[in-house]
Amino acid sequence: MRCWIALVLIAGCCVGCSSSANVEQERETLRRLDSEWAATVSDMDKFMSYYAPDASFYVPGMPVATGAGPIRDTLTKILSAPGFSLQFTSTMADVSASADIGYTTGTYEAKVNGAPEKGKYVTIWKKQSGGDWKVKEDIFNADAGGSPTAHVMVEPASIKWGGPPPSLPPGSKIAVIAGDPSKAEPFVLRAQVPAGYKIAPHWHPGDENLTVLSGTIALGMGETWDESKMKPVGTGGYAALPAQMRHYFISKTPATFQVHGTGPFVVNYVNPADDPSKK
């Protein structure tokens, strides 16, 4: 009897040690995966391969993106911003006692248009049926932002014009006047467009405030293009478009207009096929 008791106790100890060792091994696996994932930022396909098919991506100021397609679209808009760069580093990893779900936390540094941003992230990982760890929930936010930190005055001659982002049709010119439209902070930008310039039905995650500086544009509300329902806005005119309101745009003449609001300023098309970045 004593021998059997001793064997049971020894077996119990072995199981406990094995379980503990597996948990620590899985922690190290998550640390390694997080580091490997950070090295693939410049390769969209490799970066996306770390997400589970039903993963969710939480970007401040934007709706949650769930699934490979919406996450790729959101990442494409972020990564295509002028001068964008990103580095992130894990500071902690842990897993459940069952070693099938875990998380990593860390810090990141990003740069857009030369403006730096520092923040933190939490990534929840889940072990898939095949035994591989994949990202289930990806959450981040900046350490600071939301209000101007310096007085800004801009002379017309100092404005730097550039091409539009991939999410807008070619042919326009864009200038950032203040702030960073890609961040969760106040921004001001201007656009110059030729006559007949069109933007298909779309929406933004934040409010859009549009002031026409010269020329005439027209705006329509709804998910379907109907030029007969569009309202003209001439020089000096103003339009306020609430967050997520579906609308569309055409320039009746060559026009210059200014947009201000709180970012990130993202163009989401009602019909994904209208998105110029996909063509």
Disulfide bonds with the S-S distance in Angstrom:
none
